[in-house]
Amino acid sequence: MPRKPKTSVETKPADATASAANGKTSAPETKKKSRVANAPAKKKKAAAPKKPSAKAPGKTAVEPTDEQIRLRAYFLAERRHKLSLPGDSNHDWIEARRQLIEESERSAN
């Protein structure tokens, strides 16, 4: 069943123009408020001070190359498909990158 078109609430009554001419209005004009105006204002959180990372300042992990990430992501995807696990190639890439960075940090220590 098709919906009826919405009517505007902001329209003035026909006799409002005549009563506005003498300076008096018979009824206050109603305006439809948007949902955004009715929503309570969200408070912004104060920026938390940045904590120093747990890593040693002199030891930084080497960023893995795209080729290393690609190879690791391929094997993660193979395992995921074999075990019928949920996920997609983007998650495989992110997980592969995370694993390689973690391994390079362990080998640096």
Stockholm file with secondary structure:
# STOCKHOLM 1.0

chainA/1-109         MPRKPKTSVETKPADATASAANGKTSAPETKKKSRVANAPAKKKKAAAPKKPSAKAPGKTAVEPTDEQIRLRAYFLAERRHKLSLPGDSNHDWIEARRQLIEESERSAN
#=GR chainA/1-109 SS CCCCCCCCSCCCCTTHHHHHHTTCCSSCCCCCCCHHHHSCCCCCCCCCCCCCCSSCTTCCCCCCCHHHHHHHHHHHHHHHHHTTCCCCHHHHHHHHHHHHHHHHHHHHC
#=GC SS_cons         CCCCCCCCSCCCCTTHHHHHHTTCCSSCCCCCCCHHHHSCCCCCCCCCCCCCCSSCTTCCCCCCCHHHHHHHHHHHHHHHHHTTCCCCHHHHHHHHHHHHHHHHHHHHC
//
